[in-house]
Amino acid sequence: MLTKRLLGLGVAALLGLTAVTASALPAAAAPKAAAAPRVAAATTPAAAPATAPLAATPYAGWNTYFGLGGDYTATQVLDVADHLVSSGLAKAGYDIVWLDGGWQASTPRGADGLLQGDPARFPQGMAALAAAIHAKGLKAGIYTDAGPYIPGSCGLGSYGHYQTDADTFAKWGFDAVKADFLCGIKANLDPKTVYTQFADAIRHNSSGRPMILNICNPVTSPDWGDYPQSQQSTNTWSYAPAIAQSWRTYTDVGFVNSIKYTDVLRNFDANARHPEAAGPGHWNDPDYLGPQLGMTDEEFRSQMALWSMSAAPLVVGSDPRTFTPATVATLTNPDLLAIDRDPLGKQAVRVGAAGTTETWTKPLADGSTAVALVNRGDTPADIATTPSAVGVDATRVTITDAWTHGLSEAKDSIRSSVPAHGVSVLIVKKGTGEPQSARVLADAPSFTAVNGTAITPTGDLLAAAGSKLAVTVAVRNDGTTPAQSAAVSLTTPAGWTSSADGGQQQVIVPGGTATARFTVTVPSGTPVGASSIGAAISFSGIRGAVSVASPVSTVTVAPAPPSGADQPLSHHPWVSATSGWMTPAVDQSVGGGNPIRVAGTTYATGLGVASPSDIRYYVGGVCTKLSGTVGIDDVVNNVGPGGGTATFSLVADGKTVWDSGVVTRGHAVAFDVNLTGARELVLHVGDAGDGGYNDRADWAAPLISCS
């Protein structure tokens, strides 16, 4: 990982240090040549063949990096280990307690040439720590760097000591080794060469101890600079399967206490480029799971689903002692764990086009197929595919929902109503024998009018307190049998009221649809903030009573719109705001500390962001225009020549009303846009198609006029 591993050194500083050439280094050690849930706990076949590879299925555990930082102690590590056991996480297979950078002494290698732990934080030594972890029924992992130790660039390094360090880790009793490349890239080493040498040393350690090797080469990802292909993390798949049990496929999934769903998707996509590299004993690794570090519960559920479909190692980076019941339930979901650890060892691939909604499939050893319906969008979506599209030779299929474990039957369709930033995971089999209850789905509630005025239907509404909302819920029967005695209900926040408008359809035939209508009243005095409204359909199926919940929709009670002519928009409270890294800055360039300055002109007001970014405002139909200037902040010139391109657009009520085109550094682009009648406004920044590196974008002096 980056932030803590650099021991306080900024990334820009790291990349700016003078490289140490490989020829100036010591030589490396020479190589020696309601269906029943699936399985909740990690499983090992009772009679595994003697030739079964190490990590025959993806391993799982916990790493200190995000949760404990770089200055942790033996006491803290063992306390977390106890919690893994008491919480049930260890029983579910999270059984590796993995030390990241920070365990080593300030002088990492002693006079005897051996690595040494920090004597104050690990007073009984590293072997004693590993033994204590083993005594709890767990395994122990440790960290090093494949490069030489270069103070200021990494905390320790094994280059020139590969066999010695492999022997030391094994003698201490460690079961897994993570090998970083911070000092490897600083020394301009070839990762294939040195990782192959280190892997050979680990395989031939003097204790004969099996140890998992995780190759970690994140700082050479394209997000961090222009490295030769042979050194990039995106090239690791080409050599790692023959030497390691897992390898990182891209940069870190986030920063400490700041993991974003957009970065989870970025790492998932990079990890998906070479599914053919994964299989029993060798796995693509998209980085750590990051619950409760910035994502919503739904977004973390999606990360867990995507990692499981990827047959990825499931290593948690957060502090398990802080986990909510919802987080533990997601991590121990038996169907997802069974999908991740399926012995066939296949990684999911996308079927059909990439886009806001996608379908991914993963064949399983029992002949069934795991299907992930992925919603990358900001509103709930109905996502559908067909049995033939996902490789199931049948028109009648049984579907187990991995989140609810409910079993249903569908004909000619595999469909889910998927929450915003959500992933529906379904286990699909050819239907045989007596039919199951029909697969009936309720879409997320759709808001169609506010105070009697029709709006474009949406599941993400901005409204004022006291508003009356018209709501519809669409229902569909994809099954082979009718849904009898059907009834749709709404769930609203406490104090809100809802009433049905008219009667509801009692029977929904196979292939049929129905729509229920409601009026929801937002109480006067409701505080500013987001609230959820959900729906459920209950019906009698062929196998008994069934209740199916919809995804939730969001009503955000917004702050009052701006008022007055030519008011600085940056001084008005936004509804929500995102930035590609860090957070949007008010009247400063993103990152803070610098005024907004575009093409040589300094602006007193504005918004500084990194791409991609969306800043959302409620304008309530009372504003008439917005004017200002956009551009790349001049501070990018202090960072380097790479990156620094973006696109800017203004989106009013879901429609783009202005677009800048591609903006490069040194150019300012003015805008003056009519907002008459708009209820909401989004300031969007894109990366211009070349990634977000060094895209420090400014909305300079944005002035809004409202009544």
N, C-alpha and C positions, 0 to 999 in steps of 0.2 A: 504494500500500500504506500501512498505517497506522503500525506501530510505529516503523520507522526514519525514515519521512518526517517524523514529528513532531519529529525532532531532539531526542529525549529527553523531550518533553512528553507527559504521560499523556493518554489519551483523555478521561477525565473533565475534566481541566483544559482540553483543547482545546474540548470542547463547552460548558464553562462560561465561556469568555471572552466579553466583550461584543462583540456583532456590530457590524461597520462597515457602514453602510447604503450601498447602491449609489449613492445620490445624492451621497455624499461622495467618490466615486471619480472618477478621470479617465475621460473617455469612451473606450470601446473603439474600436479601429480600425473604420471603417465598412466594411461588406461591399462587394465589387466585383460585385456581382450574383451329404501327400505329393503332393498336387496341387502344381504349381509355385507357389511363393509369388508374391504379387502384386508390386508395384513397391516396392523398398526406398528408392530415392533420390527426391528431389523431381523431378517431371517437368514440363516445359513443352512444350506442343505445338510441333512443329518449325515449323509455319506458323500461329501464332496470329493470329487476325484483328486488324486494326489497332484495332478498337474494343473488344478484350478489356479488361475493367476491371482496375484495380490490385487485387491480391489476388483474382484470379479463383477461386482455391482458397485455403483457409485457410493462412496463413503459419505459419512455425515459427522458433524461435530460442531465445535465452537472455537472461535479464535479471539484472542485478546484485543485485536486491533481497534475496532470501533468502541467497544465497551469499556476497556480499561486503559487505553492509550499506550504510551511508551514508557511508563514509569511504574509498572505494576509490581506487586509483591507475591511471594509464595502464598501468603495468607489469603490474599484476594483470589488467586487462581484456585486454591483448594475450596474456598467458599463457593465459587461458581460451580466447581465440580460437584460439590454436595447438592447444589440446587438442580443441576442437570439430573441427578438421581431422584431427588424428592419430587420434582415437578413432572416426572414421567418422560422427560425428553430423552434421557439415556435409554430407557426401555424402548422408545420409538426409534432408536438407532443413532442418536446424536451422542456418540460415545468417544470421540476424539477431543481431548482438551489440548488445544494447539497454541503454543506461545508464538506470538509475532515478535518483531524487533523490540528490543528493550530489556531482554533478560540478561544480556551480557554486562560484564564489568566495564567501567569507564576506559580501562585498558583491556580490550577484549581478549587478548592472547597473552598468557603469562610467559615468564622467562623460560619455562619448559617447552614452549611452543604450542601449548594446548589452550583451547578456548576455555574461558572461565566465566561463571555467572557472577552477578553483582553480589558481593559478600554481605552487604547490609540488607538487601531485599530478599536474598535467597541464602540465609545464613547456614543452612544445612547442606547446601549444594544442589546441583541439578539432578544428580542420581537419586537423592532422597526425594526430591519433588516428583520425579517420574514414578518412583516406588509408591509414593502416597497416592498418586492418581490411579495406579494399577490396583491398589488395595480397595478402591471404590468400584472396581469392576470396569474401569475406563481405560482408554489408551492415551498416550502422550505424544504430542507433536512439538517440534522446535523449528527455529528460523535461522537462516544465515543468508549470505549474499554470495553469488557465484563469482563476483569480482574480488579484487584485492581490497584490503581495508584501506580506505582513503578518508581520513578524518574530515568531517564536514559534509561528506557525500553519502556515507552509510555508517551504520553502527558497528558493523563487523563484516569481515570478508573471509572467504575460504580459498580463494585462488592461491595456488602454490601449496595448499595444505589439504587438498581434497581427501586423500586417503586417511590422513591423520584425523580430520574432522568427522568423516564418516565413521571411523573406528570409535571416536570419542562419543558421538551421539548414540551409537549402538551400545557401547559399554555403559553409558548412563541409563539405558533402558528405554530410549525413545522409539516410537513406532512410526513416526512420519516426520519428514523434513520438507520445509518450504524453502526454496532457493530463489531469492530475489535477484535483481540485476541492476540495482542502482549504481553500484560501483563497477559492475560489469560494463555498462554503457559508458560510464565516466572514463574507463580505461580503454574504451574502443575495442573490446573483445568481440569475438565472433560467438554468438550464443550457442549455435549448434555444436561447435567444437568443445566449448568449456562445459556445457550441460551434459554432453555425451561423456566427457571425462569424469565429471562428478557423479553421474548416474552409475558409471562402472564402479567407482569407489564405493558407493552405497550398496550396490549389489554384492560386492566382495568384501564387505566389512569384516573385521577380524573376529567378531562375535557370531557371524553367520546369522544375524538378526534380520528378518524381513522388515523393511522400512519403506513406506509409501514416499514417493518423490513427487512433489508439486512444483512445477516450473512456473515462476512468476516473473514476467517481463513486461510490466505495464507502462513504464515511462517511454518506451519506444513506439507506443501507439501513435497513429497519425494526429491525434488531438494535441500531442506535446511537441511536435516538430517534424521535420522532413528527414527521416532516417533511411539508410539503404534498406531495401526489401529484406535482405538476409538478417538484419538486426531487428526488424519490426516484430511486435507481438503477434501481428496478423500472419506471420510466417511460421510460427512455432508449430502449428499442426503438421508441417511437412516433415519434421524429424522427431517430434516428441513421442508419438505413439510407440516407437520402438525402444524408448529409453525410460519413460516416466509413466506414472499412473494417472497423472492429470497435468494440465497446462493451462495457464491463463490465456484467453483468446483476445483480450483487449485491455484497456486501461481500467483503473479502479471504478467500481460502480458508483462511487460518490466520495464526498469529503466527510470528515468527522462531523457527526450530527447533522449532516445535510445530504441525504440520499433522495434523489428526485425520480419520479416515475419515468420522465423522459430519458434519464440516463440508464435506468433499468432496461427500457426498450432498446436503447443504443447498444448496450452490452449483449442483450439477447440476440439482436440482429447480427452483430459481429460473430457471436458464438455459433450462429446457424450457418455460417458460410461453408463449413466443411463437415457435415454430419458423417461423411464416410470415414472420418478419422477416429470416431468414437466407437467403442465396443468393450467387451469384458476385459478389464485390466488397464484400459486407457481411455480417458474421458476428457472432452472439452470442458473447460471451467470458465464460466462467465463472471466469477467473483462471488463475494459473500452475499448471503441473505441479510437484509437490513431492516428488520421490523423496528418500528417506533423510533426511527431516525429521520423523520421528515415526510414519509409517505402516510397516506390514510390507510385504514385497515383494509379497504377494498384494494388499494394499490399494492399493499404487501401480499394480499391473497393472490393477486395477479403475478407478482414476482415468484411466489411459491409455485404457482401453476406452470409458469413458463420454464422455470428451472427444472421442474419435475418432467415436463414434456421433453426437455433437452437431455435427459439422462445425465444431469450435472451433479457433481458433488454438492451436498447441502451443508455448507459450513456457515453457521450463524456468526455475524460480527458484532451484534449488539450485546448488551449485558442481560443475560437471562433472568437475573434477579429482579429486573424491572418489568418483566413481561405480564401483560394483561391476560385474562382467560381467553380472549379472542385470539391473541397472538399464539398462545400455546395450542389452541384448537387448530389453527392454520398449520402450524409446524408439525403437528401429529396427525394430520388428516390421513386416515389409513389408505384411502383410494389413491391419493396423490403419491404417498410414499411407495405404494405398490407399483405405480406407473414408473416412478423414477428408478426403482430397483428391479424392474422387470428383467428376468435373466436373459431374455433375448438380446438386451443391450443396444437397442436401436434408438437413435436420436430422432426427434420429430423433424419433419420437413413441411414446408408450406405447400398447399395445393391451391392453385388459382393465383390470382394477381395479388401483389402487395398493395396495401392501402390502409385506410382508416379502420376497416374491418377485414379480418383475415381468417383463414381456416388452416390449421396445422394438424398433421396426423402422425401417430406413432404406433406401429404394429407391436402387439404384445404376444408373449410366448404361448398363451392359451388360445390363440387364433382370433381374439377380439382386437379391436382398434381403439386407441385413445384418440379423441378428437378435441382439439382446443379451438373454440370460437373466440377470437381476440378482438376486443373493442379498444382501439387506441384513441378514440374520440372523447370529447368532453361531455357528451350526452349519451343516455342509454340508446342501444341500437338492437334491432331485430336482425340476427345473423343466421343464415340458412345455407346448407349444402345438401347434397344427396348421397345416398349410400354408395352409388357407383363412383362418385367423385372422390370418396375417401377409401376406395378399394374394397368395399363390402359388396359381394355379389348377391344382393337380395333387394327386394322392394319392401319387405316387412322386416323391421329391425327392432330389437330390444335395446333400450338406452338406460344406463345407470348414470345418474348425475353424481359426479365425484364430490360435490359440495353438500348435497342433501342426502346422498346415498339412496334416493328414491328410484324405483324401477318403473319404466313405462314402455309403451310400444308405439311405434310410428310407422307410417307407410309413405315411402317415396321421399321422405324429408328428414333431415337432421337439423333441428332449429333450436335456438335459445333466444330469450330476451336477455341481453347482456348489459350490465351496468356500465356507466361511464368509467373508463380506465379499468374495465373488468375483463375477466377471462372465464368463460364457461368451459368446463372439462367434462366430457361425456365418454363413457365406455360403451362402445357399440358392438353388438353381435347380430348375426343373422337370426331372425325370429323363427322359432320352431315350437311345436306343441300348442297348448292352449294359449290364447292371447292374454296379454297383460292389460291393465287399465290404460286408457288412451293417454297419449302425451298431449296435454292441454297446457297452453302457455298464456300468460297475461303480460302484455306489454307494460312498460313503465307508464304511469299516468302522464297524459299530455295536456298541457295548458293551452286552451284555444281562445280565451277571451279574458280581458281584465275590465271589470266594471262595465260589462256589456259591450265593450269595443273589441272586435275580433282582432287577433294577432296571429302571426305565423306560428303554428303549433310548435311547442317546445317542451322539453323536459328540464330546462334550466332557466327559471324565470326570475327576473328582477321585478319587485313590486313594492308599493308603499304599504305601511300598516293601514288596516281598515279596508283593504281591497277585497272585492268579491271575484273569485276566479272560477271560470268554467273549465271543467276537467273531464276528459274522456279516457276510458280504458278499453283497449282492443283485446279481444280474446280469440284464440284460434285452437281448433282441435286437429292435430296432425295424426291422430291415431286411427285405429281400424274399428273402434266401437264408440257408441255415443257417450257423451257426458250428460248424465241425467241430473235434474234438480240443481242446475248450475246457479250460483249466486256470486256476484262480485262485490267486494267491500273495499273501503278505503281506510288507511291508517294515517291519521294526522297528528300534529303536535298537540300537547295538552293545551286546552283552552280554545283551540280552533274548532270550527264546526263544519260538518259536511252533511249534505243531504242528497239523496238520489233524485234524479230528474227523470220521472217516468218509470215504467216497468222494465224488467230484465228478461232476456230470453232464457227459458227454463231448460231447454234441451239443445245441445250443440252437437250436430251430427258430424260424423267423420268428414274431414275436409272443410267443415263449416266455420264461420266466424260470427262474432257478436260484438257489440259495442255498448258499454255502460256509461252513463253520463251522470255527473255530479256537480254540485255547486259547493265551493269551499270558501269560507269567510276567514280572512286574516284579522284577528282582533285589533282594534285601535290600541295604540300603546305598545304593540309588539316591538321588542328591541331590535336594533340592527343586527343582522346575522343570518346565517343559512339554516334552513329547516328542511326536513325530508318528509315526503308524502309517498306512501307505498300503496299497493293494491294486492289483493289476493282473490283467487277464485276457488270456491269449494264446490265439489260435485260428487255424485255417486258414480263410480266406475265399475267395471265388470268384476274387479277384485275387492270392492268395498269403497269406503269414503276416502276422498283424496282432497288435499288442499295444496295449492301451488301459489307461492308468493311471486310478485313481480319485482324487478329492480325498482329502486326508489328514484323519484324525481326530486329536484331541489327548487325550493322557493327561497330566494334571498331577499329579506327585507332590507332595502337599500337606504343609505344616508340620503338626505334631501339633495336634490340636484343643485348645481351651482346657480348663482344669481348675479346679475350685473353684467356690464359690458367689459370685454377684454380682461377677464380675470385669469390669473395664472392657473392653468389646470393642475400643475404640479402641487399646488397648495390645497387642492380639494381632495377629500378622502376617496381613495379608490375602493371598489368592491373586492377585487382580488388582483394580485400582481405576481408575475413569475419572471425569472431571469435565468438564462442558460447557466450561469454560475453566480454564486452569492445572491444578493437580493437587489431589486431596483433601488436606485439611490435618488433622493430628492434634491434637486439643485446642485448635484455633483455628478461626476463621471462614476460609472459603476465601480465598486471597490472602495469608494470614498477617498477623501483627501485631496481631490483635484477638482477645480471648477469645470463646468461644461465649456469645452472649447472645440469649435468645429471650423476647419479651414482658416485658422488664424484669428477667429473672432470668439471672444469670451461672452457667455450668456449668464445673466444673474439667476435665471430660473430655468427649470427643465427637469427631465427625467433621464437618468443614465441606466442602461441595461446591457446585458450580454445576450446575444442570440442563442436560442430562440426565446422570445418573450411575448407575453400578452398582459396588458394592463387594462382592466375593465372598470368602466364608470357607469353610473346611473345618471342619465340626463333627463329622464322623465317627460320627454316631449316638449320641453320649455326652452330648449337651446336652439340657436339659429346658425351659428358658425364656429369653426375652430381654425385658427391659423398658427403658423410657426415655421420652424426649420428643422430638418433632420440631417444627420450625417454621422460619420465615424469620428469619435473623439480623437483629438490630436495626440492624446497620451499614448496611443498605440505606437507612435514613432519611437517611444522610449523602450518598447518591448522588443521590436524587431520587425523585419520586412514581411513576415508571413501573416496570412489572414487579413482581417480588417476589411471585410466586405459584408454587406447586409442588404436586406430589402425592408422597406417600411410600408405599412398600409393602415388605413382607417376602416373599421368595419362597424356599420351602424345597423342595429337590428338584424345581424346576420348577413348583411350585404356589404361587399367591399365598395366604398364610395371614393377611395383615393388609393393609388399605388405609386410608389416612387420609382419602381424598377430597381436594378442593382446600383447600389451606392458604394463607391470606393473611397478610401481615405483621401483627405484633401479637397473634398467636394461637398458643398452645402446645397440642399434641395429645399426650396420653400413650398409650402402648401397653404391653401385657403379653401375650406370645404364647407358646403351647406349642410347643416344638421337638422333642418326643420322637420319636426314630427318624430324624430328618433327618440326611442325610449332608453336605449343603452348604446354604449360606444366602447369599442375595443381598439387599443393602440397595439398593433402587432408588428413584431420584428422577426424576420426570417434570416437564415444563414447564407442566402444566395446560392445554395447548392454546394458549397465547398466546405461545410463543417463550421463549427463555431469558434475555431481558434482565433483569438485576438479580436473578436468582433465586439468591440466596446461601442455601443450605439447610443446616440443621444436624440431625444426629442427636445430641441432647444427652444426656449421661450414659447411654449404652447399656450395661446390665449383663447379663451372660450367666452362667448357672449350668450347670455340667457336672460329670460324675463324674470 
